[in-house]
Structures are given as C-alpha cells and as structure tokens.
C-alpha cells in the first residue's frame, strides 16, 4: 500500500506527502472539506485528471482530519494505491420520497461478496435516516465489517454533500468496498462520556423525536436535569447527550445528540432514532474521558505492525464543539497508540457508523463517538 496526502489552499492543491510515482496506480482518492468549497465543483475534475484510474469519493465535513490534527485547510485529500487489493463502489442518489430501507439495502447489495473485507459508507448527513441505513446494511451484509459516517456542515446544519465519481451533490450515499485476500481491516469505537442521574424509560417516541420519558413530558424532565443550562437549549444539549440501551443486560449503549426542542409539544429531536421501551440516562462532558475514549478506540485496533496503513477517522461534530482547542489531542493520542505508519484521514460528522467492536460485527449509528477503521495489506 502506498499513500499520499494533499490539502487545498490559496486556490490550488499542495502535496503534504507525495510518495506515489505512478499516479495511474491509485485506486482511491478520499476528499473531505467545507461545504461551500466542495460545492464549487472543481475538485472532482482535478483529481479525475490527476488519478485517471481512481475512484474519487468524499464528503463535506465539520472538520477535516489530515494526520494527527484537525486541518485548518478548507479541503484535504488522501490518495491510496493498493498493492494487491482492489476497490469497488456503489452509489445511490435519492429523494425524500424514496424508501430509505430499500436504498440502504440496495447500496450494499450492489457490492459483490467474493473477497469483500469491509465497507466504508459516506452519506448525506441531513437527508438520510442514519438509523435505517445502519440497520439495513447489516441485513444485507451481516458478516462484513461496515463503518463510515454522515457528512457534516460545520455547526450550520444547512446542507451536506457527497462526492462519488462526480461533482459534489446532496441526497447521495456511497459505499466503498475493500477487496482482497491480503487486506486486513479492523475498527474501534468509543465515546468517553459520563452517565449521571437515574435510569429512565422512553415511554413515547416516534423515530428520532422523544415525547415522553417515564410517562412525563420529555423536555420538562430534561430541563430539570440541566438546571441553569436549560435556558441555553438546544445548544447546551451538545454537552448533555442521551445514552440508550435495550435492557439491563445490554452491555453496550448508543449515544444520541440533541438537535432541537419543541416547547409546544414538550418534545426533543435527536440525531438518530430513540426507541420506545429503551432505558435512557443523561450524559455529561468529561474532556479527559473524551480523550481517553479516543485512546481506547485506537487500542481496539489490531496492530498493523510496521506496514503502511490507512486510518479512517470519523468523529462527531459535537465532540469537536465541546473539546474545542483540545480536539487535536484525541487525534494525537490515536497516532501515538497505533503508530505513525498509519496515515490518518477522515472527517467530523453528523453521525458515525461502526460496530461496537470487531467482535460485534453489527454496524450502529452513533453520536458523540470517536470511530476508527484501519486498513493494511500483507
């Protein structure tokens, strides 16, 4: 495997690391960047000419990962040339009238099973139901490691874009299949938030909107816990996400970030479905815990030894907004843990797709979570 990295600055691309002599050998170029820059639609054309045989894939972000830092550049790119493995992609453009279950199933069904090692998904972050996406790709590829994320738009939540062998567009989802007997892929996933308060039951919800918790109006109960912070809703909700799990025996919980509140209905809208009957607890910020969570996610990764490896980072915009200047620390600790031979690239997202661990293949939609996928060859 060979990898080279680039960034866009002063209206042109610059190599941070140029190591691939024959550009026609490049299999995949990953691009992540600011929405307003990507929608100028100059980047796909540039890379299609530079890397004539590559799949050109990417999306808008709430922060671009380039190495062990959040890049201050508008757009970053990573070119990957596999020695023995190969790439296949599946791309679907959709409308809001389409059935998200069918879209999600068809997305991965289009990828052949033979030699398939893993799938990485990038989706429109505002117009796709991320919960339906995760559940349905699991149905179609239950034994395949599936990771990825929902495209971001900084903290604006106005428009998200996906590049998939074409100019950047919204209402699009793409799956990248990584193939080859010599490919090795592992993933890690960890949050680092602290739970507090009593366990509660979600007693009324529809999709990602929660109306009642313990048969009480959801927003009223949430405000009681937040105290003075309640006056800053929904913004302060980033610091107080919700953990949900199916039952007491469930060792793993999902995190849901608050997106909006409805004072009239006393309801709360989260960045992912919240199910009736699930156990819920509030969570609070623990900066040290968030950074430690990134280390634990990296420790879940099987070591790539000294091989050149690709590290795909998808973390949450909420973590970035909470951590602020300390955001780079969670990337630095990942590099320290898995080794500098792993080139990190990725984005801060509106939702992270990953299993809880390599032992649990089922992909889930996460919020406020650091996820990491490492790919290397024999």
C-alpha positions in Angstrom: 0.0 0.0 0.0 1.2 3.5 -0.9 -0.5 6.7 0.4 0.0 10.4 -0.3 -1.8 13.4 1.2 -2.8 16.8 -0.1 -4.5 20.0 1.0 -6.3 22.8 -0.8 -5.0 26.3 0.0 -4.8 29.6 -1.9 -7.0 28.2 -4.7 -4.7 25.3 -5.5 -3.7 21.8 -4.3 -0.4 21.2 -2.4 1.2 17.9 -1.6 1.9 17.3 2.1 3.3 14.0 1.3 3.9 12.9 -2.3 5.1 9.3 -2.5 3.2 7.6 -5.4 5.3 7.8 -8.6 2.8 6.3 -11.0 -0.5 8.2 -10.4 -2.4 5.7 -12.6 -1.8 3.0 -9.9 -4.0 4.9 -7.4 -7.2 3.0 -6.5 -9.0 5.5 -4.3 -8.9 9.3 -3.5 -10.7 10.4 -0.4 -11.7 14.1 -0.2 -13.2 15.9 2.8 -13.9 19.6 3.0 -16.0 22.6 3.8 -19.4 22.6 2.1 -19.1 26.0 0.4 -15.7 25.0 -1.1 -16.8 21.5 -2.3 -19.9 22.8 -4.0 -17.8 24.9 -6.3 -17.3 21.5 -8.1 -13.6 22.0 -9.1 -12.1 19.2 -7.0 -13.6 16.1 -8.6 -12.4 17.3 -12.1 -8.9 18.0 -10.8 -8.5 14.5 -9.2 -10.1 12.7 -12.1 -7.4 14.1 -14.3 -4.6 13.5 -11.8 -5.6 9.9 -10.9 -7.2 8.6 -14.0 -8.0 5.1 -12.7 -9.1 6.0 -9.2 -12.5 6.1 -7.5 -12.9 9.7 -6.4 -15.0 9.7 -3.2 -15.6 12.1 -0.3 -18.0 14.4 1.5 -18.5 17.7 3.3 -17.4 17.8 6.9 -17.5 19.6 10.3 -13.7 19.4 10.4 -11.1 17.7 8.2 -8.6 15.2 9.6 -5.1 15.2 8.0 -2.6 13.3 10.0 -2.8 13.7 13.8 -4.6 17.1 13.6 -7.7 18.8 12.5 -6.6 20.6 9.4 -7.2 24.3 9.1 -7.3 23.8 5.3 -10.7 24.0 3.5 -10.3 20.7 1.8 -7.9 17.7 2.3 -7.4 14.6 0.2 -5.7 11.2 0.5 -4.7 9.0 -2.4 -4.4 5.3 -1.8 -2.7 2.7 -4.1 -3.2 -0.9 -3.1 -0.5 -3.5 -3.9 -2.8 -6.5 -4.3 -6.3 -5.4 -3.1 -8.9 -3.5 -5.1 -11.9 -1.2 -4.7 -15.5 -1.3 -5.8 -18.1 1.4 -5.2 -21.9 1.6 -5.0 -23.5 5.0 -5.5 -27.2 5.9 -5.0 -28.8 9.3 -5.5 -32.2 9.5 -3.7 -35.1 11.8 -3.0 -37.0 12.4 0.3 -39.9 10.4 -1.2 -37.8 7.3 -1.6 -37.8 4.3 0.8 -34.7 4.6 2.9 -34.8 0.9 3.8 -34.6 -0.1 0.1 -31.9 2.5 -0.6 -29.8 1.2 2.2 -30.2 -2.5 1.2 -29.5 -1.8 -2.5 -26.4 0.2 -1.6 -24.5 -2.7 -0.2 -26.3 -5.4 -2.3 -24.6 -3.9 -5.3 -21.2 -4.8 -3.9 -20.1 -8.4 -4.7 -19.4 -10.7 -1.8 -16.3 -12.5 -3.1 -13.1 -11.3 -1.4 -15.0 -8.5 0.3 -13.2 -7.4 3.5 -15.0 -4.3 4.6 -17.3 -1.5 3.5 -16.9 2.2 4.2 -20.0 4.4 3.8 -20.3 8.2 3.3 -23.9 9.6 3.2 -25.7 12.9 3.0 -25.8 13.9 6.7 -29.1 15.7 6.8 -31.4 13.9 4.3 -30.6 10.3 5.1 -32.1 8.3 8.0 -28.8 7.1 9.6 -30.5 4.6 11.8 -32.3 2.9 8.8 -29.0 3.0 6.9 -27.2 1.1 9.7 -29.9 -1.5 10.2 -30.4 -2.3 6.6 -26.8 -2.6 5.6 -26.5 -5.1 8.4 -29.3 -7.2 7.0 -27.6 -7.4 3.6 -24.0 -7.9 4.8 -24.3 -9.4 8.3 -20.7 -10.8 8.4 -19.0 -7.8 6.9 -17.3 -5.0 8.8 -19.1 -1.8 7.9 -18.0 1.6 9.1 -18.3 5.2 7.8 -20.3 8.4 8.6 -22.8 11.0 7.7 -21.4 14.1 6.0 -21.2 17.3 8.0 -21.6 21.1 7.5 -19.6 22.6 10.4 -22.2 23.7 13.0 -24.6 25.1 10.4 -26.7 22.0 9.7 -27.9 23.6 6.3 -26.5 21.3 3.5 -24.3 18.3 3.3 -22.6 17.0 0.1 -21.1 13.7 -1.1 -18.6 13.3 -4.0 -18.8 9.9 -5.7 -17.0 9.9 -9.1 -18.9 13.1 -9.9 -19.4 16.6 -8.7 -20.5 17.1 -5.1 -24.2 16.6 -4.5 -26.7 16.3 -1.7 -29.2 13.4 -1.4 -26.5 10.9 -2.2 -24.9 7.9 -0.4 -21.8 5.9 -1.5 -20.4 2.6 -0.2 -16.7 1.7 -0.8 -16.0 -2.0 -0.8 -12.4 -3.0 0.0 -11.4 -6.3 -1.5 -8.5 -8.8 -1.5 -7.3 -11.8 0.4 -4.2 -9.8 1.6 -6.2 -7.0 3.1 -6.7 -6.7 6.9 -9.3 -4.3 8.4 -10.2 -3.6 12.0 -12.2 -1.0 13.8 -12.5 0.7 17.1 -15.3 2.8 18.7 -15.5 4.6 22.0 -17.2 7.7 23.4 -15.8 8.7 26.8 -18.9 10.5 28.2 -20.0 10.1 31.8 -23.5 8.9 32.6 -25.4 10.5 35.5 -28.8 10.6 37.1 -31.4 7.8 37.4 -32.2 5.3 34.6 -35.4 6.3 32.8 -37.6 4.5 30.3 -38.5 6.0 26.9 -42.3 5.8 27.0 -43.3 7.7 23.9 -41.2 8.3 20.8 -41.6 8.4 17.0 -38.3 7.9 15.1 -35.9 10.4 16.4 -38.4 12.5 18.3 -39.0 11.8 22.0 -42.2 12.9 23.6 -42.3 11.2 27.0 -39.7 9.7 29.4 -41.1 7.8 32.4 -44.6 8.9 31.2 -43.6 12.6 31.8 -43.1 15.2 29.1 -39.6 14.6 27.9 -38.5 18.2 27.6 -39.7 19.2 31.1 -37.7 16.3 32.6 -34.6 17.1 30.6 -34.7 20.7 31.7 -34.9 19.6 35.4 -31.6 17.8 35.0 -29.9 20.7 33.1 -30.8 23.4 35.7 -29.4 26.8 34.6 -28.1 25.2 31.3 -31.8 24.7 30.2 -32.0 28.3 29.1 -29.3 27.7 26.5 -31.2 24.9 24.8 -30.8 23.4 22.2 -27.1 24.5 22.0 -26.3 23.3 25.6 -27.7 19.9 24.6 -24.4 19.1 23.0 -22.9 18.9 26.5 -25.7 16.6 27.7 -26.4 13.8 25.2 -28.6 10.8 26.0 -27.4 7.2 26.3 -29.9 4.5 25.3 -29.8 0.7 25.6 -32.4 -2.0 25.0 -32.4 -3.6 28.5 -30.4 -4.0 31.7 -28.4 -7.0 30.2 -27.2 -4.9 27.3 -23.6 -4.1 27.9 -23.4 -1.5 25.0 -25.2 1.7 24.8 -25.8 4.1 21.9 -25.4 7.9 22.3 -27.9 10.3 20.9 -27.2 14.1 20.5 -29.9 16.6 20.9 -30.7 18.6 17.8 -33.8 20.6 18.6 -36.5 21.1 21.1 -40.3 21.8 20.7 -41.6 23.9 23.6 -45.2 23.4 22.5 -45.1 19.6 22.3 -42.5 19.3 25.1 -40.5 17.1 22.8 -36.9 16.7 21.9 -35.4 15.7 18.5 -32.2 13.7 18.4 -29.6 12.8 15.7 -30.7 9.2 15.4 -33.8 7.1 16.3 -34.7 6.7 20.0 -36.8 3.6 20.7 -39.8 3.2 22.9 -39.1 0.9 25.8 -35.3 1.6 25.8 -33.5 2.5 29.0 -32.1 6.1 28.9 -29.6 8.1 31.0 -28.3 11.6 30.7 -24.6 12.0 30.0 -22.2 14.9 30.7 -19.0 16.3 29.4 -15.7 14.8 30.6 -12.9 16.2 28.5 -10.3 13.8 29.9 -12.8 11.0 29.3 -13.3 12.0 25.7 -9.6 11.9 25.0 -9.2 8.6 26.9 -12.1 7.3 24.8 -10.1 8.0 21.6 -7.2 6.0 23.1 -9.5 3.1 23.9 -10.9 3.2 20.3 -7.3 3.0 19.0 -6.4 0.2 21.4 -9.3 -1.9 19.9 -7.4 -1.8 16.6 -5.3 -4.8 15.7 -1.8 -3.5 15.2 -0.7 -3.1 11.6 2.9 -3.9 12.7 5.2 -1.7 10.6 3.1 -2.0 7.4 1.9 1.2 5.7 -1.7 1.5 6.8 -4.7 3.8 6.2 -6.6 5.0 9.3 -10.1 6.3 8.6 -11.2 8.6 11.4 -14.9 9.6 11.8 -15.7 11.6 14.9 -18.6 13.7 15.9 -19.1 17.5 15.4 -20.5 17.5 18.9 -17.1 16.2 20.3 -15.3 18.9 18.3 -17.5 21.7 19.6 -17.2 20.5 23.2 -13.4 19.9 23.1 -12.5 23.0 21.1 -8.8 23.6 21.2 -8.2 20.1 22.7 -9.6 18.4 19.6 -6.1 17.7 18.2 -5.3 15.8 21.4 -7.7 12.9 20.6 -6.0 12.5 17.1 -2.5 12.7 18.6 -3.3 10.0 21.1 -4.6 7.8 18.3 -1.4 8.2 16.4 0.7 7.5 19.5 -1.4 4.4 20.1 -1.5 2.8 16.7 1.8 4.1 15.3 3.0 6.7 12.8 3.0 4.2 10.0 -0.8 4.6 9.9 -1.8 7.7 7.8 -4.9 9.2 9.4 -7.6 10.9 7.3 -11.3 11.5 7.8 -13.8 13.9 9.0 -16.0 15.2 11.8 -19.5 14.1 11.0 -23.2 14.3 11.8 -23.3 10.6 12.8 -20.8 7.8 13.0 -21.3 4.3 11.5 -19.4 1.4 13.2 -19.9 -1.7 15.3 -19.1 -1.5 19.0 -16.1 -3.7 18.4 -14.6 -6.2 15.9 -16.2 -9.0 17.9 -19.7 -7.5 17.3 -20.0 -7.1 13.5 -23.4 -5.3 13.6 -23.0 -1.7 12.4 -24.7 1.0 14.5 -25.4 4.7 14.1 -23.5 6.6 16.9 -23.4 10.2 18.0 -20.7 11.9 20.1 -18.4 9.0 19.4 -14.9 8.5 18.0 -14.6 5.7 15.4 -11.5 4.4 13.7 -11.0 2.0 10.8 -7.5 0.8 10.0 -6.7 -1.0 6.7 -3.4 -2.5 5.7 -2.0 -5.2 3.4 0.2 -8.2 3.9 
